[in-house]
Amino acid sequence: MRVTQNMLSNNMLRNISNSYETMGKYQEQLSTGKKLTKPSDDPVSAVKGMSYRAQLTEIEQYERNMNEVHTWTENTDAALDETTGALQRLRELAVQASNGTYEEGQLKNIGAEVSQLKDHLEDLANTEVNGKYLFNGSDTKNQPVDTGATPSKYPNNTDEVRIEVSKGIKVDVNVKGESIFSEKLFDDLDKFINNLNGTGTGNMEESIADLDGHINNTVNERADLGARMNRIEFIEQRLDTQKVAATDMLSENEDAELEEVITKLKTQESIHRAALSVGSRVIQPTLVDFLK
């Protein structure tokens, strides 16, 4: 086959164009820090990248769910802590009033404090965070306790509030108000107050026993909540591990190794300069040069 000057020139121009394209690819990788700028660069890696991103998006959503979980559990735990303190103070007052040395006026003063603690327990039962009542099951828009209403209102929704914290894993974040702020609790407090005011038919020993039962219920519910909070911490740690792993896989799949890219770019620049040098010699001779 006869090789002409035109063929040499075309081959040279094509190779130089390819060299520019290669250098452009390396320069783009350096400027973006990514090996892939479009799916056609590596279809298989592009599909993997979509999968890794979907996994990261899912994990980030679970992390946002975790924030909601912490809001529920931490505020519930704080409310139960105050509830336990109030009930213990009520028991102290019951023990104090049972020694038989207090006069009628002193007992009424104790009754006034008990009334205030009763109101405080009602406030705790109606703990509201971000527009949601914590102790009324899934009916989070309506307050669970209103002793001033006719008839009085107490927690009656026992549905669980469940939040998904990992794929296929949902945890209960609420404590059933019925088990702590029940109608019996407020009835027992009213009986206690009536006894202190001299209008009741019971005795202080009964009030102490009632309060012991309510304290035990609260402690048990708080212990159960604490166990769930411990489990939530383990799940959160696993999410952190999964996020790091997915991020590393995505980085390995798409991020450019800058040292390697710089080396390739320098090598390609040397090749390109050599190609230009050779090309200048190929296209330099003309018919006039041969006629001289």
Buried (B, 14 or more C-beta within 10 A) or exposed (E): EEEEEEEEEEEBEEBBEEBEEBBEBBEBBBEEEBBBEEEEBBEEBBEBBEEBEEBBEBBEEBBEBBEBBBBBBEBBBEBBEBBBBBBEBBBEBBBBBBEEEBEEEEBBEBBEBBBEBBEBBBBBBBBBBEEBBBBBBEBBEEBBBBBEEEEEBBBEBBEEBEBEBBEEEEBBBBBBBBBBBBBBBBBBBBBBBBBBBEEBEEEBEBBBEBBEBBBEBBBEBBEEBEEBBEEBEEBBEBBEEBBEEBBEBBEEBBBBEEEEBBEBBEEBBEBBEEBEEEBEEEEEEEEEEEEE
